[in-house]
């Protein structure tokens, strides 16, 4: 089984939870961690979540900021089999990931999903200008 751990500095992950549940419903395979909103250490929040997983379960950890303390703290879990760490999430990325049905995601599949999610980011003012000039977007 695949499990997702969505983590952020502050309450961003909790806001994402509300939005994601509008699209995919409440799911037991997705956990959310809002770090630094109290005096709990990240490992004290994450260890109980990960300890409930079977050793063959896939774990995809998504953090808000590459190089941030949340992401850095999660790097120690990369030695766990079938664990992926992705930094700098956006909603498109998470939605695409949580709708995947394959047994285990490969490195190449994850990289392709990241690439597609980057393409969802756009400066809409420029898109509007191109549309007005007759170009399609």
N, C-alpha and C positions, 0 to 999 in steps of 0.2 A: 504494500500500500504506500501511497505517496502522502507526505505531510508537508505543509507549508508553515513557515514561521516568518511573519511579517513584523519587522521591528523598526522603530524610529526613536529619535530624540524627541521627547515630549509626546503629545497626543496625536500626531499625524497618523500613526497606525490605527488608532481607534476611529478616527474619522473615515479612514479608508475602509475599515470594517463595515461601517454603516452603508457606505456606497456599494461595496462589493456584495453585501447581503441583498441589496435591492436587485442585483443581476443574477446571482447564483444561489441565493438563499443562505440560511445559516448552515454551516458545514463543520463537522467535528474534525475534519482533517486540516483546518486552518486555525492557527493560533496567532494572536496579536500581542505585541509587547510594546508598551509605551515606557521607554526608559527615562529615568531621572525625574519622574513626577513625584517620587517619594524617596526615602532613604534606602530602598532595597538595592542591593547589588545586582547587576545584570545576570551574573551566573546563578544567583539564588532564584531568579525568575525562570531562567532558561533550563537549568539542569532538571527540574521536575518535569518539564514538558518533554525533553529529549529522553529522559529515563523511561517514559511510558511507551516509547517506540520499540518495535521489534528490530533486531539487528539487521534484518533484510529490508526494512522499510526505507524508502527513499525520503530524504529530507531536503527541501529547498528553502534556504534561508534568504530572505530579502531584507536588505537594510537601506536606509534612506540616503546615506552619504558615504561615498568611497573615501577611505582614510579617516573617517570619523570614529569616535570611540566605540560606538555600537558595532560597526563593521569590524573594527580591529579586535574587539572582544570575541566576535563570532569566528574569527579565523582559527581559534584553537579547536573548533569542532570539525575542521576539514579532514582530520585523520579518521573520522567516523566513515565507514563505507557508505556509498550511495548518498553522499552529502554534497550539495552544491551551495555556494555562497555568491549571491548577486547583489551588487551595490548600485545605488542610484535609481531605485525603482520609479516607475510611473504607473498610472492606472492601466494603460494599455498592456504593459508587460505583465502585470499581475493577472489581469483578466485572461490573457492568452495562456499563461502558465496553468492557471487553475482549471482550465477547460481541456487540458491535454489528457489523453486516455491511454497512451502507450505505457508499457510495463515500467521501464526505466528510461528517463530522458538521457540522451547522449550529450556529450559536450557540444557537438555540432548542432543538434536540435536546439539546445539552449542558446547558443550563439546566434542562430537564425531568428529565434523568438526575440532576442534583444535587438537585433538589427531591425526587425519589423516594428518593434515598439518605438525605436528612435524615429522611424519614418512617420509616426503619428504626431510628432512635434512639428509645428509649423508656425511661421509668422503670418497670420491670416491676412493682415493688411496687404502683403505682397501677393497672396493668392487672389484676393479680391481685385487687385490691379490687373493681374494676368487675365482673370475672367472677363473683366470689362473690355480688354483688348481682343477678345475673341478666343483666347487660349482656354483649353480645358485644364482643370486641376484634379 
